Each structure stands twice: as structure tokens, then as C-alpha cells.
Amino acid sequence: MPAKNRTNIYILLLAILVAAIAGYYLPTKRPETGATMTPKEYIELVEKKKAQRIKYAEEERAANPGQRD
């Protein structure tokens, strides 16, 4: 029976190793997608991203005043 006990220990260690690697590499924050949000949250996300795009465009124009779009 010692061979079976060693096999069980190796399986346990492998499971712990896989869990540690998965915990390290998997994201902790859920992605912002429309599929996982309520309609209100989705509308707020769209408005936030639109505001970010407008702000980024204004910053680009301020950084490059002589350049045309």
C-alpha cells in the first residue's frame, strides 16, 4: 500500500500547484462586458467610455495644436 499513498500525495501536490498557478494568473477583477451587466450598469459604462474618448481626443488636440485631424 505505500505506492498508493505516494500516488495520493503526488495527486494532492499537483492539485495544490495547479490551484496556486490558477490563482496567480486568473484575473481578480471581472471584465466589463455587456453580458454580465444590468441595463443601467451597461448604459453607465457606455457613457463613461464615451467621456474617456472625448477627454482623450481633447488631450491629443491640446498636445498637437498645429496638426489636423
MMTF fields as JSON, N, C-alpha, C and O atoms, coordinates in Angstrom:
{
  "mmtfVersion": "1.0.0",
  "mmtfProducer": "UNKNOWN",
  "numBonds": 275,
  "numAtoms": 276,
  "numGroups": 69,
  "numChains": 1,
  "numModels": 1,
  "chainsPerModel": [1],
  "groupsPerChain": [69],
  "chainIdList": ["A"],
  "bondAtomList": [4, 2, 8, 6, 12, 10, 16, 14, 20, 18, 24, 22, 28, 26, 32, 30, 36, 34, 40, 38, 44, 42, 48, 46, 52, 50, 56, 54, 60, 58, 64, 62, 68, 66, 72, 70, 76, 74, 80, 78, 84, 82, 88, 86, 92, 90, 96, 94, 100, 98, 104, 102, 108, 106, 112, 110, 116, 114, 120, 118, 124, 122, 128, 126, 132, 130, 136, 134, 140, 138, 144, 142, 148, 146, 152, 150, 156, 154, 160, 158, 164, 162, 168, 166, 172, 170, 176, 174, 180, 178, 184, 182, 188, 186, 192, 190, 196, 194, 200, 198, 204, 202, 208, 206, 212, 210, 216, 214, 220, 218, 224, 222, 228, 226, 232, 230, 236, 234, 240, 238, 244, 242, 248, 246, 252, 250, 256, 254, 260, 258, 264, 262, 268, 266, 272, 270],
  "bondOrderList": [1, 1, 1, 1, 1, 1, 1, 1, 1, 1, 1, 1, 1, 1, 1, 1, 1, 1, 1, 1, 1, 1, 1, 1, 1, 1, 1, 1, 1, 1, 1, 1, 1, 1, 1, 1, 1, 1, 1, 1, 1, 1, 1, 1, 1, 1, 1, 1, 1, 1, 1, 1, 1, 1, 1, 1, 1, 1, 1, 1, 1, 1, 1, 1, 1, 1, 1, 1],
  "groupList": [{"groupName": "MET", "atomNameList": ["N", "CA", "C", "O"], "elementList": ["N", "C", "C", "O"], "formalChargeList": [0, 0, 0, 0], "bondAtomList": [1, 0, 2, 1, 3, 2], "bondOrderList": [1, 1, 2], "singleLetterCode": "M", "chemCompType": "L-PEPTIDE LINKING"}, {"groupName": "PRO", "atomNameList": ["N", "CA", "C", "O"], "elementList": ["N", "C", "C", "O"], "formalChargeList": [0, 0, 0, 0], "bondAtomList": [1, 0, 2, 1, 3, 2], "bondOrderList": [1, 1, 2], "singleLetterCode": "P", "chemCompType": "L-PEPTIDE LINKING"}, {"groupName": "ALA", "atomNameList": ["N", "CA", "C", "O"], "elementList": ["N", "C", "C", "O"], "formalChargeList": [0, 0, 0, 0], "bondAtomList": [1, 0, 2, 1, 3, 2], "bondOrderList": [1, 1, 2], "singleLetterCode": "A", "chemCompType": "L-PEPTIDE LINKING"}, {"groupName": "LYS", "atomNameList": ["N", "CA", "C", "O"], "elementList": ["N", "C", "C", "O"], "formalChargeList": [0, 0, 0, 0], "bondAtomList": [1, 0, 2, 1, 3, 2], "bondOrderList": [1, 1, 2], "singleLetterCode": "K", "chemCompType": "L-PEPTIDE LINKING"}, {"groupName": "ASN", "atomNameList": ["N", "CA", "C", "O"], "elementList": ["N", "C", "C", "O"], "formalChargeList": [0, 0, 0, 0], "bondAtomList": [1, 0, 2, 1, 3, 2], "bondOrderList": [1, 1, 2], "singleLetterCode": "N", "chemCompType": "L-PEPTIDE LINKING"}, {"groupName": "ARG", "atomNameList": ["N", "CA", "C", "O"], "elementList": ["N", "C", "C", "O"], "formalChargeList": [0, 0, 0, 0], "bondAtomList": [1, 0, 2, 1, 3, 2], "bondOrderList": [1, 1, 2], "singleLetterCode": "R", "chemCompType": "L-PEPTIDE LINKING"}, {"groupName": "THR", "atomNameList": ["N", "CA", "C", "O"], "elementList": ["N", "C", "C", "O"], "formalChargeList": [0, 0, 0, 0], "bondAtomList": [1, 0, 2, 1, 3, 2], "bondOrderList": [1, 1, 2], "singleLetterCode": "T", "chemCompType": "L-PEPTIDE LINKING"}, {"groupName": "ILE", "atomNameList": ["N", "CA", "C", "O"], "elementList": ["N", "C", "C", "O"], "formalChargeList": [0, 0, 0, 0], "bondAtomList": [1, 0, 2, 1, 3, 2], "bondOrderList": [1, 1, 2], "singleLetterCode": "I", "chemCompType": "L-PEPTIDE LINKING"}, {"groupName": "TYR", "atomNameList": ["N", "CA", "C", "O"], "elementList": ["N", "C", "C", "O"], "formalChargeList": [0, 0, 0, 0], "bondAtomList": [1, 0, 2, 1, 3, 2], "bondOrderList": [1, 1, 2], "singleLetterCode": "Y", "chemCompType": "L-PEPTIDE LINKING"}, {"groupName": "LEU", "atomNameList": ["N", "CA", "C", "O"], "elementList": ["N", "C", "C", "O"], "formalChargeList": [0, 0, 0, 0], "bondAtomList": [1, 0, 2, 1, 3, 2], "bondOrderList": [1, 1, 2], "singleLetterCode": "L", "chemCompType": "L-PEPTIDE LINKING"}, {"groupName": "VAL", "atomNameList": ["N", "CA", "C", "O"], "elementList": ["N", "C", "C", "O"], "formalChargeList": [0, 0, 0, 0], "bondAtomList": [1, 0, 2, 1, 3, 2], "bondOrderList": [1, 1, 2], "singleLetterCode": "V", "chemCompType": "L-PEPTIDE LINKING"}, {"groupName": "GLY", "atomNameList": ["N", "CA", "C", "O"], "elementList": ["N", "C", "C", "O"], "formalChargeList": [0, 0, 0, 0], "bondAtomList": [1, 0, 2, 1, 3, 2], "bondOrderList": [1, 1, 2], "singleLetterCode": "G", "chemCompType": "PEPTIDE LINKING"}, {"groupName": "GLU", "atomNameList": ["N", "CA", "C", "O"], "elementList": ["N", "C", "C", "O"], "formalChargeList": [0, 0, 0, 0], "bondAtomList": [1, 0, 2, 1, 3, 2], "bondOrderList": [1, 1, 2], "singleLetterCode": "E", "chemCompType": "L-PEPTIDE LINKING"}, {"groupName": "GLN", "atomNameList": ["N", "CA", "C", "O"], "elementList": ["N", "C", "C", "O"], "formalChargeList": [0, 0, 0, 0], "bondAtomList": [1, 0, 2, 1, 3, 2], "bondOrderList": [1, 1, 2], "singleLetterCode": "Q", "chemCompType": "L-PEPTIDE LINKING"}, {"groupName": "ASP", "atomNameList": ["N", "CA", "C", "O"], "elementList": ["N", "C", "C", "O"], "formalChargeList": [0, 0, 0, 0], "bondAtomList": [1, 0, 2, 1, 3, 2], "bondOrderList": [1, 1, 2], "singleLetterCode": "D", "chemCompType": "L-PEPTIDE LINKING"}],
  "groupTypeList": [0, 1, 2, 3, 4, 5, 6, 4, 7, 8, 7, 9, 9, 9, 2, 7, 9, 10, 2, 2, 7, 2, 11, 8, 8, 9, 1, 6, 3, 5, 1, 12, 6, 11, 2, 6, 0, 6, 1, 3, 12, 8, 7, 12, 9, 10, 12, 3, 3, 3, 2, 13, 5, 7, 3, 8, 2, 12, 12, 12, 5, 2, 2, 4, 1, 11, 13, 5, 14],
  "groupIdList": [1, 2, 3, 4, 5, 6, 7, 8, 9, 10, 11, 12, 13, 14, 15, 16, 17, 18, 19, 20, 21, 22, 23, 24, 25, 26, 27, 28, 29, 30, 31, 32, 33, 34, 35, 36, 37, 38, 39, 40, 41, 42, 43, 44, 45, 46, 47, 48, 49, 50, 51, 52, 53, 54, 55, 56, 57, 58, 59, 60, 61, 62, 63, 64, 65, 66, 67, 68, 69],
  "secStructList": [7, 2, 2, 2, 2, 2, 2, 2, 2, 2, 2, 2, 2, 2, 2, 2, 2, 2, 2, 2, 2, 2, 2, 2, 2, 1, 7, 1, 1, 7, 7, 7, 7, 4, 4, 4, 1, 7, 2, 2, 2, 2, 2, 2, 2, 2, 2, 2, 2, 2, 2, 2, 2, 2, 2, 2, 2, 2, 2, 2, 2, 2, 2, 7, 6, 6, 7, 7, 7],
  "xCoordList": [0.786, 0.0, 0.828, 0.247, 2.106, 2.868, 2.859, 2.932, 2.773, 2.753, 1.47, 1.502, 0.345, -0.92, -0.902, -1.431, -0.302, -0.211, 0.641, 0.31, 1.727, 2.577, 1.834, 1.949, 1.082, 0.312, -0.693, -0.856, -1.357, -2.326, -1.641, -2.188, -0.458, 0.279, 0.68, 0.579, 1.141, 1.523, 0.312, 0.424, -0.825, -2.04, -2.438, -2.83, -2.338, -2.66, -1.716, -2.157, -0.428, 0.551, 0.324, 0.439, 0.002, -0.273, -1.512, -1.518, -2.547, -3.761, -3.469, -3.975, -2.659, -2.301, -1.494, -1.705, -0.574, 0.242, -0.638, -0.48, -1.55, -2.445, -3.321, -3.53, -3.83, -4.663, -3.862, -4.377, -2.611, -1.774, -1.49, -1.553, -1.178, -0.901, -2.165, -2.102, -3.302, -4.558, -4.91, -5.36, -4.712, -4.999, -4.104, -4.512, -2.89, -1.951, -2.282, -2.226, -2.625, -2.798, -4.217, -4.401, -5.21, -6.577, -6.832, -6.358, -7.567, -7.826, -8.709, -9.597, -8.44, -9.238, -10.461, -11.464, -10.376, -11.488, -12.241, -11.631, -13.563, -14.32, -14.305, -14.309, -14.288, -14.229, -15.526, -16.601, -15.404, -16.577, -17.172, -16.734, -18.155, -18.835, -20.329, -20.834, -21.015, -22.459, -23.203, -24.32, -22.615, -23.312, -23.491, -24.405, -22.638, -22.686, -23.241, -23.155, -23.81, -24.252, -25.755, -26.407, -26.276, -27.671, -27.754, -26.735, -28.925, -29.038, -28.526, -27.89, -28.801, -28.349, -26.826, -26.223, -26.201, -24.737, -24.127, -23.108, -24.752, -24.236, -24.303, -23.35, -25.414, -25.547, -24.497, -23.893, -24.28, -23.257, -21.87, -21.053, -21.599, -20.305, -20.109, -19.033, -21.139, -21.046, -20.802, -19.98, -21.509, -21.317, -19.912, -19.295, -19.415, -18.065, -17.007, -16.068, -17.161, -16.187, -16.255, -15.229, -17.456, -17.602, -16.903, -16.216, -17.081, -16.429, -14.91, -14.19, -14.424, -12.983, -12.453, -11.384, -13.2, -12.764, -12.725, -11.789, -13.746, -13.784, -12.616, -11.952, -12.363, -11.259, -9.927, -9.068, -9.748, -8.502, -8.31, -7.2, -9.387, -9.305, -8.937, -8.14, -9.515, -9.187, -7.727, -7.055, -7.24, -5.838, -4.914, -3.867, -5.284, -4.472, -4.44, -3.388, -5.599, -5.641, -4.81, -4.148, -4.844, -4.06, -2.566, -1.759, -2.202, -0.782, -0.247, 0.944, -1.103, -0.688, -1.557, -2.408, -1.367, -2.281, -2.173, -3.168, -1.001, -0.833, -1.253, -1.36, -1.491, -1.808, -3.311, -4.121, -3.67, -5.091, -5.561, -4.764, -6.881, -7.466, -7.565, -8.034],
  "yCoordList": [-1.221, 0.0, 1.286, 2.346, 1.269, 2.512, 3.195, 4.422, 2.445, 3.05, 3.853, 4.926, 3.347, 4.069, 5.352, 6.373, 5.315, 6.517, 7.575, 8.759, 7.166, 8.131, 8.728, 9.923, 7.91, 8.411, 9.459, 10.494, 9.202, 10.164, 11.468, 12.549, 11.367, 12.571, 13.368, 14.594, 12.673, 13.367, 14.049, 15.167, 13.388, 13.985, 15.223, 16.238, 15.14, 16.278, 17.448, 18.592, 17.163, 18.227, 18.848, 20.063, 18.021, 18.539, 19.443, 20.501, 19.035, 19.853, 21.193, 22.232, 21.162, 22.414, 23.314, 24.527, 22.734, 23.512, 24.143, 25.32, 23.37, 23.899, 25.013, 26.03, 24.839, 25.869, 27.147, 28.249, 27.002, 28.183, 28.923, 30.151, 28.192, 28.829, 29.505, 30.628, 28.831, 29.418, 30.671, 31.663, 30.636, 31.805, 32.984, 34.135, 32.706, 33.783, 34.414, 35.635, 33.583, 34.094, 34.524, 35.345, 34.007, 34.402, 35.828, 36.208, 36.611, 37.989, 38.043, 37.212, 39.038, 39.193, 40.073, 39.97, 40.927, 41.814, 41.237, 40.84, 41.191, 40.64, 41.644, 42.854, 41.147, 42.047, 42.835, 42.374, 44.015, 44.858, 44.515, 45.033, 43.656, 43.297, 43.479, 43.442, 43.673, 43.871, 42.631, 42.732, 41.464, 40.22, 40.012, 39.303, 40.615, 40.382, 41.578, 41.611, 42.558, 43.782, 43.969, 43.43, 44.746, 45.15, 46.253, 46.861, 46.521, 47.593, 48.943, 49.689, 49.254, 50.532, 50.579, 51.588, 49.495, 49.446, 49.569, 50.236, 48.924, 48.971, 50.388, 50.856, 51.069, 52.453, 53.341, 54.19, 53.147, 53.931, 53.639, 54.55, 52.386, 52.016, 52.679, 53.206, 52.656, 53.281, 54.777, 55.336, 55.43, 56.865, 57.171, 58.154, 56.337, 56.532, 56.387, 57.18, 55.379, 55.182, 56.31, 56.719, 56.814, 57.932, 59.172, 59.884, 59.425, 60.571, 60.42, 61.398, 59.189, 58.961, 59.226, 59.815, 58.793, 59.034, 60.523, 61.006, 61.253, 62.695, 63.376, 64.236, 62.994, 63.578, 63.276, 64.153, 62.043, 61.659, 62.456, 62.903, 62.641, 63.409, 64.867, 65.462, 65.436, 66.822, 66.943, 67.917, 65.959, 65.98, 65.856, 66.504, 65.038, 64.894, 66.203, 66.612, 66.857, 68.135, 69.197, 70.008, 69.194, 70.158, 69.881, 70.811, 68.621, 68.27, 68.544, 68.811, 68.482, 68.697, 69.783, 69.466, 71.059, 72.112, 72.381, 72.757, 72.202, 72.513, 71.381, 71.567, 70.23, 69.049, 68.973, 69.241, 68.602, 68.47, 67.051, 66.112, 66.895, 65.563, 64.78, 63.642],
  "zCoordList": [0.0, 0.0, 0.0, -0.232, 0.236, 0.216, -1.151, -1.214, -2.235, -3.565, -3.764, -4.367, -3.264, -3.401, -2.58, -3.02, -1.395, -0.56, -1.236, -1.19, -1.861, -2.569, -3.759, -4.031, -4.458, -5.594, -5.126, -5.772, -4.028, -3.492, -3.1, -3.315, -2.531, -2.141, -3.371, -3.376, -4.431, -5.662, -6.309, -6.813, -6.295, -6.857, -6.053, -6.627, -4.741, -3.879, -4.141, -4.253, -4.239, -4.508, -5.881, -6.043, -6.864, -8.2, -8.175, -8.804, -7.458, -7.359, -6.681, -7.105, -5.638, -4.949, -5.871, -5.895, -6.627, -7.561, -8.646, -8.969, -9.199, -10.239, -9.665, -10.326, -8.461, -7.838, -7.585, -7.769, -7.167, -6.918, -8.216, -8.256, -9.273, -10.567, -11.103, -11.603, -11.0, -11.472, -10.673, -11.246, -9.378, -8.545, -8.862, -8.712, -9.299, -9.62, -10.968, -11.114, -11.954, -13.303, -13.641, -14.539, -12.964, -13.286, -12.801, -11.73, -13.567, -13.149, -11.908, -11.714, -11.078, -9.87, -10.128, -9.422, -11.13, -11.462, -12.654, -13.647, -12.555, -13.671, -14.833, -14.608, -16.049, -17.205, -17.355, -16.969, -17.915, -18.127, -19.488, -20.515, -19.486, -20.725, -20.528, -19.406, -21.62, -21.545, -21.114, -20.605, -21.302, -20.98, -19.48, -19.06, -18.679, -17.239, -16.464, -15.236, -17.168, -16.504, -16.625, -17.52, -15.701, -15.808, -16.86, -17.185, -17.393, -18.396, -17.886, -18.631, -16.631, -16.071, -16.01, -16.374, -15.553, -15.487, -16.879, -17.057, -17.87, -19.239, -19.795, -20.419, -19.574, -20.049, -19.379, -20.035, -18.077, -17.375, -17.936, -18.074, -18.259, -18.838, -20.195, -20.481, -21.027, -22.348, -22.216, -22.942, -21.299, -21.096, -20.573, -20.983, -19.679, -19.132, -20.223, -20.295, -21.063, -22.145, -23.165, -23.709, -23.427, -24.357, -23.802, -24.534, -22.508, -21.878, -21.917, -22.117, -21.725, -21.799, -23.205, -23.364, -24.231, -25.618, -25.925, -26.562, -25.47, -25.715, -25.007, -25.586, -23.757, -22.998, -23.668, -23.762, -24.135, -24.796, -26.078, -26.369, -26.854, -28.092, -27.806, -28.532, -26.754, -26.391, -25.96, -26.299, -25.216, -24.792, -25.988, -26.032, -26.953, -28.164, -28.95, -29.442, -29.064, -29.773, -29.058, -29.704, -27.727, -26.95, -27.082, -27.092, -27.181, -27.298, -28.696, -28.86, -29.698, -31.092, -31.729, -32.561, -31.363, -31.854, -33.345, -33.963, -33.947, -35.376, -36.271, -37.483, -35.726, -36.538, -36.795, -35.907, -38.032, -38.36, -38.116, -38.129, -37.89, -37.671, -38.937, -38.925]
}
